[in-house]
Amino acid sequence: CILPEWRRRGYGSYLLRQVLHRCGGYSRDQASLFTAPLPAREGERAFWAKFGFVPEGGRLVRRRKPDLSAAEVTLEQESFDYTGSEIRPIPTVTLDGETLRYGVDFLIDYENNIQPGTATLTVRGIVQYEGSVSITFTINEVELIAQSYSPVSVTTHIGDAPALPEEVTAQVNVGPDVQFPVVWDEIDPEQYAQAGPFTVEGTVEGQALKPTATVVVIGPVQAQNVSAATVPGQVPDLPESLAVYFTDGSSDQFPVTWDLEGVSFDTAGETVTVTGALEADGQALTATATVRVLETVSSDENIALGTRDELPFAMASHGPA
């Protein structure tokens, strides 16, 4: 206990500091425990608090844990080859001649421990230890060799050059998939002048394995056919555009021109066929409109809404070239 009159003269702080020094209270590699009576006055408690003493169980207590900043940290090896995953070596940690235990005395934090370069390992004290110490290790570059490539498939229309990707995804010998720039072989326009599939080979710099791309050229198969109704002497209201169906099952709208020259709708009960002309992907197509000439029109029949779609019964298909 330091008498108040000594503390007021400045000797209290000096004497307490000397006691802590001589008894290991400031040692970084040794644990220490100091106790003192609990003062009744708040000012006295503030004095002790400056030196790390806190109230505990009716007394003042100062505990100090060994600081790992003074520990020696070593690895069995200081460099590792790149694996594509985290590299997490467990070091040997010694402090004041004692080997510490991972998970009991310390934990480890890692930084930059995946990609080639310099990684950092930090040993952090727990339980009876505090503080931390860091070391570095090296991750070496490894030659990446493509084992395979993810499938590449693109679709284009007849007469349109296919747009192939600038990169391919490779499954490599080490680590996760990698994106590689690719240069595709030149494509002869004859290859996409008609519907069907063909393949293109590419080159990846530094890789022996070549990627391939499948190009599917789609073309029109058939135009939509429609039906309508009208009354004698009246030209039916036929659509201005029709769907065109393609080899891949898709469809799109294209303008149609109906040939009404010489076509008569004067005879009631007659079915008249009108021919329409379309062009899709540079190919000429023909559509038909089947028009019924009604004898009479009931009050609840709407001729303008009489048009209906007629889908093709079959779609063209293609096999490998």
C-alpha positions as CSV (number, residue, x, y, z in Angstrom):
1,C,0.0,0.0,0.0
2,I,1.3,3.4,-0.9
3,L,0.6,6.1,1.6
4,P,-1.4,9.1,0.2
5,E,1.2,11.6,1.4
6,W,3.9,9.8,-0.6
7,R,1.6,9.6,-3.7
8,R,0.9,13.3,-3.5
9,R,4.6,14.0,-3.5
10,G,5.0,12.0,-6.7
11,Y,6.8,9.1,-5.1
12,G,3.7,6.9,-5.3
13,S,3.8,6.5,-9.0
14,Y,7.6,6.0,-9.0
15,L,7.5,3.3,-6.3
16,L,4.6,1.4,-7.8
17,R,6.3,1.4,-11.2
18,Q,9.6,0.1,-9.7
19,V,7.7,-2.7,-8.0
20,L,6.0,-3.7,-11.2
21,H,9.3,-3.6,-13.1
22,R,11.2,-5.7,-10.5
23,C,8.5,-8.3,-10.2
24,G,7.9,-8.9,-13.9
25,G,4.8,-6.7,-14.2
26,Y,6.0,-5.4,-17.5
27,S,7.4,-8.6,-18.9
28,R,6.1,-9.5,-22.4
29,D,6.9,-13.2,-22.1
30,Q,5.8,-14.0,-18.6
31,A,2.4,-13.9,-16.9
32,S,2.0,-11.8,-13.8
33,L,-0.6,-11.2,-11.1
34,F,-0.6,-8.3,-8.6
35,T,-3.2,-7.4,-6.0
36,A,-3.8,-4.5,-3.7
37,P,-6.4,-3.4,-1.1
38,L,-9.5,-1.8,-2.6
39,P,-9.3,1.9,-1.7
40,A,-12.5,3.6,-0.4
41,R,-11.8,6.9,-2.1
42,E,-12.5,7.3,-5.9
43,G,-9.3,9.3,-6.4
44,E,-7.3,6.4,-5.0
45,R,-8.9,4.0,-7.4
46,A,-8.2,6.3,-10.3
47,F,-4.5,6.2,-9.3
48,W,-4.3,2.4,-9.3
49,A,-6.3,2.3,-12.6
50,K,-3.5,4.1,-14.4
51,F,-1.3,1.0,-13.8
52,G,-3.9,-1.5,-14.9
53,F,-5.5,-2.4,-11.6
54,V,-9.2,-3.1,-11.6
55,P,-11.7,-3.9,-8.8
56,E,-12.3,-7.7,-8.4
57,G,-13.7,-9.6,-5.4
58,G,-13.3,-6.7,-2.9
59,R,-9.7,-6.0,-4.0
60,L,-7.6,-4.5,-6.8
61,V,-6.2,-6.9,-9.3
62,R,-3.7,-6.5,-12.1
63,R,-3.2,-9.4,-14.5
64,R,-0.8,-9.4,-17.4
65,K,-0.6,-12.1,-20.0
66,P,2.5,-12.9,-22.0
67,D,2.7,-11.0,-25.2
68,L,3.2,-13.0,-28.4
69,S,5.0,-10.1,-30.1
70,A,8.2,-11.6,-28.5
71,A,7.5,-15.1,-29.8
72,E,9.6,-16.9,-32.4
73,V,7.5,-18.2,-35.4
74,T,9.0,-20.7,-37.9
75,L,7.6,-22.7,-40.8
76,E,8.9,-26.1,-42.1
77,Q,9.1,-24.4,-45.5
78,E,8.9,-20.8,-46.6
79,S,7.4,-21.3,-50.1
80,F,4.5,-23.3,-51.5
81,D,3.3,-24.0,-55.0
82,Y,0.0,-22.5,-56.1
83,T,-3.0,-24.8,-55.7
84,G,-5.9,-22.5,-56.5
85,S,-7.1,-22.9,-52.8
86,E,-6.0,-21.3,-49.6
87,I,-2.6,-22.3,-48.3
88,R,-2.7,-22.5,-44.5
89,P,0.6,-23.8,-43.0
90,I,0.7,-24.3,-39.2
91,P,3.9,-22.8,-37.8
92,T,5.9,-23.7,-34.7
93,V,5.6,-20.9,-32.1
94,T,7.9,-20.7,-29.1
95,L,8.0,-18.1,-26.3
96,D,10.7,-18.0,-23.6
97,G,11.8,-21.6,-24.6
98,E,8.2,-23.0,-24.4
99,T,6.4,-24.4,-27.5
100,L,2.9,-23.0,-27.7
101,R,-0.1,-25.0,-28.8
102,Y,-2.3,-24.1,-31.8
103,G,-5.9,-23.7,-30.8
104,V,-5.0,-23.6,-27.1
105,D,-2.5,-20.8,-26.8
106,F,-2.9,-19.1,-30.2
107,L,-4.9,-18.9,-33.4
108,I,-3.7,-18.0,-37.0
109,D,-5.0,-15.4,-39.5
110,Y,-4.0,-15.5,-43.1
111,E,-3.9,-12.8,-45.8
112,N,-3.3,-13.1,-49.6
113,N,-2.8,-16.9,-49.3
114,I,-4.4,-18.0,-52.5
115,Q,-2.8,-16.3,-55.5
116,P,1.0,-16.5,-56.3
117,G,2.9,-13.8,-54.4
118,T,3.7,-13.0,-50.8
119,A,1.2,-14.2,-48.2
120,T,1.0,-13.1,-44.5
121,L,0.6,-15.4,-41.5
122,T,-0.4,-13.8,-38.2
123,V,-0.2,-15.6,-34.8
124,R,-2.7,-14.2,-32.4
125,G,-2.6,-15.0,-28.7
126,I,-5.7,-16.4,-26.9
127,V,-6.6,-17.5,-23.3
128,Q,-3.3,-17.1,-21.4
129,Y,-1.6,-15.1,-24.1
130,E,-2.2,-11.8,-25.8
131,G,-0.6,-9.8,-28.7
132,S,0.4,-11.0,-32.1
133,V,3.3,-11.6,-34.4
134,S,3.3,-11.9,-38.2
135,I,5.6,-13.6,-40.8
136,T,5.4,-14.0,-44.5
137,F,5.7,-16.9,-46.9
138,T,5.8,-17.3,-50.7
139,I,3.2,-18.8,-53.1
140,N,5.0,-19.9,-56.3
141,E,3.5,-19.6,-59.8
142,V,2.6,-22.9,-61.5
143,E,2.2,-23.4,-65.2
144,L,-1.5,-23.8,-66.0
145,I,-2.3,-26.5,-68.6
146,A,-5.8,-26.7,-70.1
147,Q,-7.2,-30.2,-69.7
148,S,-10.5,-29.4,-71.4
149,Y,-12.7,-26.5,-72.4
150,S,-16.3,-25.7,-71.6
151,P,-18.6,-26.2,-74.6
152,V,-19.0,-23.2,-76.9
153,S,-22.2,-22.9,-79.0
154,V,-23.5,-20.0,-80.9
155,T,-26.5,-19.5,-83.2
156,T,-26.7,-17.4,-86.3
157,H,-29.0,-16.9,-89.3
158,I,-28.3,-17.8,-92.9
159,G,-25.9,-15.2,-94.4
160,D,-24.9,-13.8,-91.0
161,A,-21.3,-14.4,-89.8
162,P,-21.4,-15.9,-86.3
163,A,-20.2,-13.9,-83.4
164,L,-17.8,-16.1,-81.5
165,P,-16.6,-15.3,-77.9
166,E,-13.3,-13.7,-77.3
167,E,-12.5,-16.0,-74.4
168,V,-13.0,-19.6,-73.5
169,T,-13.3,-21.3,-70.1
170,A,-10.6,-23.9,-69.5
171,Q,-10.5,-26.7,-66.9
172,V,-6.8,-26.6,-65.9
173,N,-4.4,-28.9,-64.1
174,V,-4.4,-26.8,-60.9
175,G,-7.1,-24.7,-59.2
176,P,-10.4,-23.4,-60.5
177,D,-11.4,-22.8,-64.2
178,V,-9.6,-20.1,-66.0
179,Q,-10.6,-17.7,-68.8
180,F,-8.2,-17.7,-71.7
181,P,-8.3,-15.4,-74.8
182,V,-8.9,-17.4,-77.9
183,V,-8.3,-16.8,-81.6
184,W,-10.8,-18.6,-83.9
185,D,-9.9,-19.9,-87.3
186,E,-11.3,-18.0,-90.3
187,I,-14.8,-19.1,-91.3
188,D,-15.7,-19.6,-95.0
189,P,-19.0,-17.7,-95.7
190,E,-20.2,-20.9,-97.5
191,Q,-20.4,-22.5,-94.1
192,Y,-23.2,-20.2,-93.0
193,A,-24.9,-19.9,-96.4
194,Q,-27.3,-22.7,-95.5
195,A,-29.1,-24.0,-92.4
196,G,-27.2,-26.6,-90.3
197,P,-24.4,-26.9,-87.8
198,F,-20.6,-26.7,-88.3
199,T,-17.6,-26.5,-86.0
200,V,-14.8,-23.9,-85.7
201,E,-11.5,-24.6,-84.1
202,G,-9.6,-22.0,-82.0
203,T,-6.1,-21.4,-80.6
204,V,-5.2,-20.5,-77.1
205,E,-1.7,-19.1,-76.7
206,G,0.6,-21.4,-74.8
207,Q,-1.9,-24.3,-74.8
208,A,-1.5,-27.4,-76.9
209,L,-5.2,-28.3,-76.5
210,K,-7.5,-26.4,-79.0
211,P,-11.0,-25.4,-78.2
212,T,-13.9,-25.9,-80.6
213,A,-17.1,-24.0,-81.1
214,T,-20.4,-25.4,-82.6
215,V,-22.2,-22.9,-84.8
216,V,-25.8,-23.6,-85.6
217,V,-27.1,-21.8,-88.7
218,I,-30.9,-21.4,-88.6
219,G,-33.0,-20.7,-91.6
220,P,-36.7,-20.3,-92.4
221,V,-38.8,-23.4,-92.9
222,Q,-42.4,-22.2,-93.5
223,A,-44.6,-19.2,-93.3
224,Q,-47.7,-19.0,-91.3
225,N,-51.0,-19.8,-93.2
226,V,-54.2,-18.1,-92.2
227,S,-57.9,-18.4,-92.8
228,A,-60.6,-15.7,-93.0
229,A,-64.2,-15.1,-93.9
230,T,-66.0,-12.4,-96.0
231,V,-69.3,-11.7,-97.6
232,P,-69.9,-11.7,-101.4
233,G,-68.3,-8.7,-103.2
234,Q,-66.1,-7.7,-100.2
235,V,-62.3,-8.1,-100.1
236,P,-61.3,-9.8,-96.8
237,D,-59.1,-8.0,-94.3
238,L,-55.9,-10.0,-94.5
239,P,-52.9,-9.5,-92.1
240,E,-50.0,-7.3,-93.1
241,S,-47.4,-9.6,-91.5
242,L,-47.1,-13.3,-90.8
243,A,-45.0,-15.5,-88.6
244,V,-42.1,-17.4,-90.2
245,Y,-40.9,-20.6,-88.5
246,F,-37.2,-21.4,-88.4
247,T,-35.2,-24.6,-88.1
248,D,-34.6,-24.2,-84.4
249,G,-38.3,-23.9,-83.6
250,S,-38.2,-20.1,-83.2
251,S,-40.4,-17.7,-85.2
252,D,-40.5,-14.0,-86.1
253,Q,-42.9,-11.7,-87.9
254,F,-42.2,-10.6,-91.6
255,P,-44.3,-8.4,-93.9
256,V,-46.4,-10.3,-96.4
257,T,-47.8,-9.1,-99.8
258,W,-51.1,-10.7,-100.9
259,D,-51.7,-11.4,-104.6
260,L,-55.4,-10.3,-105.1
261,E,-55.1,-9.8,-108.8
262,G,-57.9,-11.8,-110.6
263,V,-59.2,-13.2,-107.3
264,S,-63.0,-12.9,-106.9
265,F,-65.1,-13.1,-103.7
266,D,-68.4,-12.7,-105.5
267,T,-69.8,-16.3,-105.1
268,A,-71.4,-17.1,-101.8
269,G,-70.4,-20.5,-100.3
270,E,-67.2,-20.6,-102.2
271,T,-63.8,-21.1,-100.6
272,V,-61.1,-18.9,-102.1
273,T,-57.3,-19.3,-101.8
274,V,-55.1,-16.2,-101.8
275,T,-51.4,-16.5,-102.1
276,G,-48.9,-14.3,-100.1
277,A,-45.2,-13.6,-100.7
278,L,-42.6,-13.1,-97.9
279,E,-38.9,-12.9,-97.7
280,A,-36.9,-14.1,-94.6
281,D,-33.1,-14.4,-94.4
282,G,-32.9,-13.8,-98.1
283,Q,-35.2,-16.7,-98.9
284,A,-38.6,-16.3,-100.7
285,L,-41.5,-18.0,-98.9
286,T,-45.1,-18.5,-99.9
287,A,-48.1,-18.3,-97.6
288,T,-51.8,-19.0,-98.2
289,A,-55.0,-17.5,-96.9
290,T,-58.1,-19.6,-97.1
291,V,-61.1,-17.3,-97.4
292,R,-64.7,-18.5,-97.0
293,V,-67.3,-16.4,-98.8
294,L,-70.4,-16.5,-96.5
295,E,-73.9,-16.6,-97.8
296,T,-75.2,-14.6,-94.9
297,V,-73.7,-13.1,-91.8
298,S,-75.4,-13.6,-88.4
299,S,-75.6,-10.7,-86.0
300,D,-73.2,-12.3,-83.6
301,E,-70.4,-13.2,-86.1
302,N,-67.5,-10.8,-86.5
303,I,-65.9,-11.2,-89.8
304,A,-62.9,-8.9,-88.9
305,L,-62.0,-11.4,-86.2
306,G,-62.3,-14.4,-88.4
307,T,-58.6,-14.8,-89.1
308,R,-56.9,-17.7,-87.3
309,D,-53.4,-19.0,-87.3
310,E,-52.5,-22.3,-89.0
311,L,-49.2,-23.6,-87.7
312,P,-47.2,-25.9,-89.9
313,F,-47.8,-29.6,-89.3
314,A,-44.1,-30.4,-89.3
315,M,-40.8,-28.5,-88.8
316,A,-37.7,-29.2,-90.8
317,S,-34.8,-30.8,-88.9
318,H,-31.1,-31.2,-89.6
319,G,-28.4,-33.5,-88.5
320,P,-24.6,-33.2,-88.3
321,A,-23.0,-31.8,-91.4
